[in-house]
Amino acid sequence: MKNDAATQYRENTIVSATPEETVLMLYNGAIEFLRGALKEVGRSTDKKIVLIDKSLKIIEYLQSCLDREKGGEIARNLNDLYDYMMVQITRANFGNDATKINEVIRLLLPLRDAWAEICKKDGKKVHAAPSANKTEEAHHAGKIAVSA
């Protein structure tokens, strides 16, 4: 019963979300799945593969939503960044490489934070990404700037 309520709540949150909140949820999901995969590096190959696959699907979806005509240089740069992320995640999966997974998480965090700011400015509720290590995230978050 508890699981049904949680599932219903999650579905209602997704259905009622604005496009900006949906993008924020996608970034949160990709980060969460990659953090889960980090815990499985060197342990459960099947579970790691499922989590990696979910993160790849999210990044592919984000890439497919880019409007290259209206988005101009920002869309082209994001497209290239998403390509790079997917290559690094795939390499991390095959090589059991936590460093590459951490790199992609560090690349995703400032993008996620930019969308959180967009949502906050528009008066929308912001759902923070679950944080495993806030100090490390704060240290690395300033390395990539995203214009909104």
MARLUMMI-521280 format. One record per residue (C-alpha): residue in one letter; residue number from 1; x, z, y. Coordinates in Angstrom, 1 decimal, always signed. Layout:
<atoms>
+----+-----+--------+--------+--------+
! aa !   i !     c1 !     c3 !     c2 !
+----+-----+--------+--------+--------+
!  a ! NUM !      X !      Z !      Y !
...
+----+-----+--------+--------+--------+
</atoms>
This chain:
<atoms>
+----+-----+--------+--------+--------+
! aa !   i !     c1 !     c3 !     c2 !
+----+-----+--------+--------+--------+
!  m !   1 !   +0.0 !   +0.0 !   +0.0 !
!  k !   2 !   +2.8 !   +0.9 !   +2.4 !
!  n !   3 !   +4.5 !   -2.4 !   +1.7 !
!  d !   4 !   +1.3 !   -4.3 !   +2.4 !
!  a !   5 !   +0.9 !   -2.6 !   +5.8 !
!  a !   6 !   +4.5 !   -3.4 !   +6.7 !
!  t !   7 !   +4.1 !   -7.0 !   +5.6 !
!  q !   8 !   +0.9 !   -7.3 !   +7.7 !
!  y !   9 !   +2.5 !   -5.7 !  +10.7 !
!  r !  10 !   +5.5 !   -8.1 !  +10.4 !
!  e !  11 !   +3.1 !  -11.1 !  +10.1 !
!  n !  12 !   +1.1 !  -10.0 !  +13.1 !
!  t !  13 !   +4.3 !   -9.6 !  +15.2 !
!  i !  14 !   +5.4 !  -13.1 !  +14.3 !
!  v !  15 !   +2.0 !  -14.7 !  +15.0 !
!  s !  16 !   +1.6 !  -13.0 !  +18.3 !
!  a !  17 !   +5.2 !  -13.6 !  +19.5 !
!  t !  18 !   +6.0 !  -15.8 !  +22.4 !
!  p !  19 !   +8.5 !  -18.7 !  +21.8 !
!  e !  20 !  +11.2 !  -16.6 !  +23.5 !
!  e !  21 !  +10.5 !  -13.6 !  +21.3 !
!  t !  22 !  +10.5 !  -15.8 !  +18.2 !
!  v !  23 !  +14.0 !  -17.0 !  +19.1 !
!  l !  24 !  +15.1 !  -13.4 !  +19.6 !
!  m !  25 !  +13.6 !  -12.5 !  +16.1 !
!  l !  26 !  +15.5 !  -15.4 !  +14.5 !
!  y !  27 !  +18.8 !  -14.3 !  +16.0 !
!  n !  28 !  +18.1 !  -10.7 !  +14.9 !
!  g !  29 !  +17.3 !  -12.0 !  +11.4 !
!  a !  30 !  +20.4 !  -14.1 !  +11.1 !
!  i !  31 !  +22.5 !  -11.1 !  +12.2 !
!  e !  32 !  +20.8 !   -8.7 !   +9.8 !
!  f !  33 !  +21.2 !  -11.1 !   +6.8 !
!  l !  34 !  +24.9 !  -11.6 !   +7.6 !
!  r !  35 !  +25.4 !   -7.8 !   +7.9 !
!  g !  36 !  +23.7 !   -7.5 !   +4.5 !
!  a !  37 !  +26.0 !  -10.2 !   +3.1 !
!  l !  38 !  +29.0 !   -8.3 !   +4.4 !
!  k !  39 !  +28.0 !   -5.3 !   +2.3 !
!  e !  40 !  +27.9 !   -7.6 !   -0.8 !
!  v !  41 !  +31.3 !   -9.2 !   -0.3 !
!  g !  42 !  +33.3 !   -8.5 !   -3.5 !
!  r !  43 !  +30.2 !   -7.0 !   -5.2 !
!  s !  44 !  +26.9 !   -8.7 !   -6.0 !
!  t !  45 !  +27.4 !  -12.5 !   -5.8 !
!  d !  46 !  +23.7 !  -13.3 !   -6.3 !
!  k !  47 !  +22.5 !  -11.0 !   -3.6 !
!  k !  48 !  +25.2 !  -12.2 !   -1.2 !
!  i !  49 !  +24.2 !  -15.8 !   -1.9 !
!  v !  50 !  +20.6 !  -15.1 !   -1.1 !
!  l !  51 !  +21.5 !  -13.4 !   +2.2 !
!  i !  52 !  +24.0 !  -16.1 !   +3.2 !
!  d !  53 !  +21.3 !  -18.7 !   +2.4 !
!  k !  54 !  +18.8 !  -17.0 !   +4.6 !
!  s !  55 !  +21.2 !  -16.8 !   +7.5 !
!  l !  56 !  +22.1 !  -20.5 !   +7.1 !
!  k !  57 !  +18.4 !  -21.5 !   +7.1 !
!  i !  58 !  +17.9 !  -19.6 !  +10.4 !
!  i !  59 !  +20.8 !  -21.2 !  +12.1 !
!  e !  60 !  +19.8 !  -24.6 !  +10.8 !
!  y !  61 !  +16.3 !  -24.0 !  +12.2 !
!  l !  62 !  +17.7 !  -22.9 !  +15.6 !
!  q !  63 !  +19.8 !  -26.0 !  +15.6 !
!  s !  64 !  +16.8 !  -28.2 !  +14.8 !
!  c !  65 !  +14.8 !  -26.8 !  +17.7 !
!  l !  66 !  +17.4 !  -27.8 !  +20.3 !
!  d !  67 !  +16.1 !  -30.4 !  +22.8 !
!  r !  68 !  +19.2 !  -32.4 !  +23.3 !
!  e !  69 !  +17.7 !  -34.5 !  +26.1 !
!  k !  70 !  +16.4 !  -31.7 !  +28.2 !
!  g !  71 !  +19.1 !  -29.2 !  +27.2 !
!  g !  72 !  +22.0 !  -31.4 !  +28.2 !
!  e !  73 !  +25.4 !  -29.9 !  +27.9 !
!  i !  74 !  +24.1 !  -26.5 !  +26.8 !
!  a !  75 !  +22.2 !  -28.0 !  +23.9 !
!  r !  76 !  +25.3 !  -30.0 !  +22.9 !
!  n !  77 !  +27.5 !  -26.9 !  +23.0 !
!  l !  78 !  +25.0 !  -24.9 !  +21.0 !
!  n !  79 !  +24.7 !  -27.7 !  +18.5 !
!  d !  80 !  +28.5 !  -27.7 !  +18.0 !
!  l !  81 !  +28.5 !  -23.9 !  +17.8 !
!  y !  82 !  +25.8 !  -23.8 !  +15.2 !
!  d !  83 !  +27.7 !  -26.4 !  +13.2 !
!  y !  84 !  +30.8 !  -24.3 !  +13.4 !
!  m !  85 !  +28.8 !  -21.2 !  +12.3 !
!  m !  86 !  +27.4 !  -22.9 !   +9.3 !
!  v !  87 !  +30.8 !  -24.1 !   +8.2 !
!  q !  88 !  +32.3 !  -20.6 !   +8.6 !
!  i !  89 !  +29.4 !  -19.0 !   +6.7 !
!  t !  90 !  +29.8 !  -21.5 !   +3.9 !
!  r !  91 !  +33.6 !  -20.9 !   +3.7 !
!  a !  92 !  +32.9 !  -17.1 !   +3.8 !
!  n !  93 !  +30.5 !  -17.5 !   +0.9 !
!  f !  94 !  +32.9 !  -19.5 !   -1.3 !
!  g !  95 !  +36.0 !  -17.5 !   -0.4 !
!  n !  96 !  +34.3 !  -14.0 !   -0.3 !
!  d !  97 !  +35.7 !  -13.7 !   +3.2 !
!  a !  98 !  +34.3 !  -10.9 !   +5.3 !
!  t !  99 !  +36.4 !  -12.0 !   +8.3 !
!  k ! 100 !  +34.5 !  -15.2 !   +8.7 !
!  i ! 101 !  +31.1 !  -13.5 !   +8.4 !
!  n ! 102 !  +32.2 !  -11.0 !  +11.1 !
!  e ! 103 !  +33.3 !  -13.9 !  +13.3 !
!  v ! 104 !  +29.8 !  -15.5 !  +13.0 !
!  i ! 105 !  +28.1 !  -12.2 !  +13.8 !
!  r ! 106 !  +30.3 !  -11.9 !  +16.9 !
!  l ! 107 !  +29.3 !  -15.4 !  +17.9 !
!  l ! 108 !  +25.6 !  -14.7 !  +17.4 !
!  l ! 109 !  +25.5 !  -11.4 !  +19.3 !
!  p ! 110 !  +25.9 !  -12.7 !  +22.8 !
!  l ! 111 !  +23.4 !  -15.4 !  +22.1 !
!  r ! 112 !  +21.0 !  -12.8 !  +20.9 !
!  d ! 113 !  +21.7 !  -10.6 !  +23.9 !
!  a ! 114 !  +21.0 !  -13.6 !  +26.3 !
!  w ! 115 !  +17.6 !  -14.1 !  +24.7 !
!  a ! 116 !  +16.9 !  -10.4 !  +24.9 !
!  e ! 117 !  +17.6 !  -10.6 !  +28.6 !
!  i ! 118 !  +15.3 !  -13.6 !  +29.0 !
!  c ! 119 !  +12.5 !  -11.6 !  +27.2 !
!  k ! 120 !  +13.2 !   -8.6 !  +29.4 !
!  k ! 121 !  +13.1 !  -10.6 !  +32.6 !
!  d ! 122 !   +9.8 !  -12.1 !  +31.5 !
!  g ! 123 !   +8.4 !   -8.6 !  +30.8 !
!  k ! 124 !   +8.3 !   -9.0 !  +27.1 !
!  k ! 125 !   +9.1 !   -6.3 !  +24.7 !
!  v ! 126 !  +12.6 !   -6.6 !  +23.3 !
!  h ! 127 !  +13.4 !   -5.8 !  +19.6 !
!  a ! 128 !  +17.0 !   -4.8 !  +19.3 !
!  a ! 129 !  +19.1 !   -6.2 !  +16.5 !
!  p ! 130 !  +20.0 !   -3.5 !  +14.0 !
!  s ! 131 !  +23.5 !   -2.3 !  +14.8 !
!  a ! 132 !  +26.1 !   -1.4 !  +12.3 !
!  n ! 133 !  +28.8 !   -0.8 !  +14.8 !
!  k ! 134 !  +27.8 !   -0.7 !  +18.5 !
!  t ! 135 !  +31.3 !   -0.1 !  +19.8 !
!  e ! 136 !  +32.7 !   -3.2 !  +18.1 !
!  e ! 137 !  +29.7 !   -5.2 !  +19.2 !
!  a ! 138 !  +30.1 !   -4.1 !  +22.8 !
!  h ! 139 !  +33.8 !   -5.0 !  +22.6 !
!  h ! 140 !  +33.2 !   -8.5 !  +21.3 !
!  a ! 141 !  +30.0 !   -9.3 !  +23.1 !
!  g ! 142 !  +31.7 !  -10.3 !  +26.3 !
!  k ! 143 !  +33.8 !  -13.1 !  +24.7 !
!  i ! 144 !  +31.1 !  -15.8 !  +24.9 !
!  a ! 145 !  +29.0 !  -16.5 !  +27.9 !
!  v ! 146 !  +25.6 !  -18.1 !  +27.6 !
!  s ! 147 !  +23.7 !  -19.4 !  +30.6 !
!  a ! 148 !  +20.0 !  -19.1 !  +30.4 !
+----+-----+--------+--------+--------+
</atoms>
